[in-house]
């Protein structure tokens, strides 16, 4: 077997690395410009408020939404009990821009499991559906008593 020695050229490797990264960035920018419709999360369409009431359940049981539209969903609790409001499958099929609680913004990169209401209050969830489907939302431990609804995304 011939005796082979590999030569390492740090400057050349650095130049190749910079070239590859540059090509990747330009490609991503071109694809984004070609396929983008502008800022999809610019103005949120306001959904009808969802009110959680201990005696009446949910004020709304069904929402019809579209992929690619940005929504603001206000959820209001009557404060008569502690509620754990969950929407597990929906949160995995939307991009959540922010959650606003008492005029304080939360940027939840990675999703949300539940919204906890310990007392009366409201929470705004800003989101963009990215996958069609039927997604349940409910209050844990109150599902059987009627605190169950559905979001249908087309």
Secondary structure, DSSP 8 states (H G I E B T S, - for coil): ---------HHHHHHHHHHHHHHHHHHHHHHHHHH--S-TTSS-EE---EEEETTTEES--EEEE-TT-EEEEEEEE-SSS-EEEE-HHHHTSEEEEEEEETTEEE--TT--SEEEESSSEEEEEEEEE-S-EEEEEEETTTGGGT-EEEEEE-
